[in-house]
Amino acid sequence: MGRILLIVAAVIAALVLLGPVVGLALSLLKWGLIIGAVVLGAMFLTNWLKRT
C-alpha cells in the first residue's frame, strides 16, 4: 500500500512540475516564431526595396 501511494504521489508531483515546464517551452516557441516572422518580413522588405 505504501509503494502505491508513493508512486501516485510521484506521478502527481511530476504532472505538477511538468505543467509550467511545458508552458514555458510553448511560450519560448511562440516568441521564437514571432521574432522569426518579423526578421523574415524585414529581410523581404529590404530586398524588395533594393530592387525598386
Secondary structure, 3 states (H helix, E strand, C coil): CHHHHHHHHHHHHHHHHHHHHHHHHHHHHHHHHHHHHHHHHHHHHHHHHHHC
